[in-house]
């Protein structure tokens, strides 16, 4: 029942579920998965693996809960600075969680701008689509500019946003892990966190500048 409730959550939260919750339906499935994915049959090691998976899930939800869906949270420069700081604190001790938090920070800012701009975007839209819609509303889409330098820079920002989503899927903790998965290191999380913080700040400040300009014109 609890598993079914988790799976029915909106995609913004549901995406934080690891594969073992999505795919394993019965206790026997969980036991088989643990034994097959672990070279040891020691019950203490299997219990530790299960606890680590649960902790990973909890960490993901803590990160994902920092979204505009929580109406009490104010998305501003201070919010970005705080989430940036928290992610940086995790980059060495838990790089996978830091990467997940970096991606969530970007999505939170994008959804905030989309909501404040009354953009017609679904809650479960993919990050690249959300990003493209928001930057177009901010006149930051490459095709909205003629100067090649600006187009190149703005195209690079698009690559950063899309890349963060891909990096999070490859190295983040939101989809569980397997023996073939590349393990995140602090250098990976440092890249993701700093790129996300810089981009989030730029987008929010651009949006605020646009609001200020429209209010004085």
N, C-alpha and C positions, 0 to 999 in steps of 0.2 A: 504493500500500500504506500509506504513512504517513498520507495523507488519510483512508483508510478506518478506520485505527486511531483517529484523532482523533475521527471522527464516532461511533464506538462507545463513546467514553468515557461514564461516567455523566453524567446531565443537569447535575449540579452544576458539572462542568467543561466539558461540551459546550456549555453556553450561552455560554461565553466565546468561542466560535469566530465569526469574522465571516462574513457571508453569502458572501463570495467563496470561502471554503473549503468551505462547505456545498454550494454550487450548481455550482461549476466543477470538472468531472471530468477534463479533459485539458489539456495544455499549450496547445493551440490555443484552448481555451475561455478560459484565462487571458489570452492575448495579445489575443484579440478583446475581452474585457472591459476590459482596460487601454486599448486604443485607443478604444473606444466611450465610456468614461467620462472621457476626457481630451481637452481641446480641442486639444492639441498632439500631434504624432506624433514629437516629438523623443525618441530612445531614452533619453537621460540623464534626461529628465523622467519617462518611463515607469518607468525603473529606480528612481528616487527614490520614485515612487508605490507601487511594489511593496514597497520596503524599509519605507516608512512603514506599510503594511498589516501586514507581518510584525512590526514593532516593536509595533504596536498589539495584535496577538495575544499577543505575549510578555508585554506589560504586563498584559493581562487575566488570563493564567494565573498571573502572579506574585501578583495580587490574589486570584484564586480559590483558590490553593494554601493560603491562610491560613484553612483551614476545619477544623472538628472532625474531618474525615476524616483529618487528620494527627494521629495519636494522641500525638505528642510535644508538641503545642501545648497549653498550659494556657489555657483561656478564663477570664480573671478581669479585674478592674478594670485591672490593669497591661497586659494584652493589649489592652483597648479603648483605653487611653491611648496605647499605642505605635502601633496602627493608625490612630488618630485623628490622631496627630502626622504619620505618614507621608502620610496623605491630605491634610492641610493643606499639607504641603510641596509637594505636586503640584498644588494647586488653581490656581496661576497659570501654571506651566510646562506642565502637561498636565491641564487641567480635566476632560477626558473620562475619563482614568484615575482621577482623584480621585473622580468620581461612581461609577464601577464599584467602587472600593474601599469607598466608603461603603455601598453596597448589600450588598456581601459581608460587611462588618463586622456588619451587622444580621442577615444570614442565619446567620453563624457563631454568634452569640450565641443566636439562636432554636433552632438545631439542637443546641447544647450543652444548653440548658434542656430541650428535648424528649427528648434522650437520657438526661439525668440524672433526668428525671421518668418515664422509661419510657413515654412516649407512643407510641402505635401510629401512626407517621407514616412514609410512604415517603420515601426520600432525594430523589426527584425531584419532590416536592410543590411546587406554586407558592407563592411567598412569601406572598400574602394568606391562603391556607389554613393555612400553617404558622404565621403570626402569630396568627390567630384561635384555633388550637388551643392555642398556648402561653399566650396571655393568659387564656384561659378556665381553664387549669390554675393560673394565678397569681391568679385571682379579679379579673382586670382587664378582663373583658369588660363593655361598657356595660350589657348586659341583666342583669348580675349585681348591679346597684346600683339603688337607688330614688331617691337624691338626684339631682336634675336637673343640678346643677353637676358632680358626679362623672361622670355619664353623658356630659355634653358634653365634658369634658376627655378621657375615655377614648375617645370617638368620634374626637376630634381626633388622638389618638395612632395610632388605626387608619388614619386618613387619611394620616398621615405615612408609616407603613410601606408602605401601598399606593402612595402617591405617589412614594416613593423608587424602587420597582420600575419605575413608569411613566416617571419622569424618567430613570432609567438607560437604559431602552429608547429613549427619545427623544434623549437627549444623550450617553449614555455611549459607550464605545468598543468594547463587547463584540460588537456586531453589524455591525461595519464601517461604512462611510459611503457616501453617494451625494450627488449634486449638490442634491437637494431636502432633505437632512437639515439640521435646525437645528444650528448650531455652538454648542458649549458655551462659555461664558465663565466667568471666575473667580467672578463673582457667583453663577452657577448652582451651581458646585462648592462654593462656600462655604456656600450654603444646604443642599445635600445632605449635606456632610460634617458640619457642626455639628448638623443635625437627627438624623443617624444616630448620631453620638457621644452626644448627649444621651439619645436613646431607648434605645440599647444599654446605657448605664450604668444607666438607670432599671430596665430589665427585669432585668438581672443582679443589681442590688442588691435588687430585690423578691424574686427567686428565692432569693438567699442569706439574706434575712431570713426567708423562709418555712421554709427548711431549719433555721435556728437555732431558730425557734419550735417546730418539730416535734420537735427533738432535746431541748428542755428541758421539753416538756409531758409 
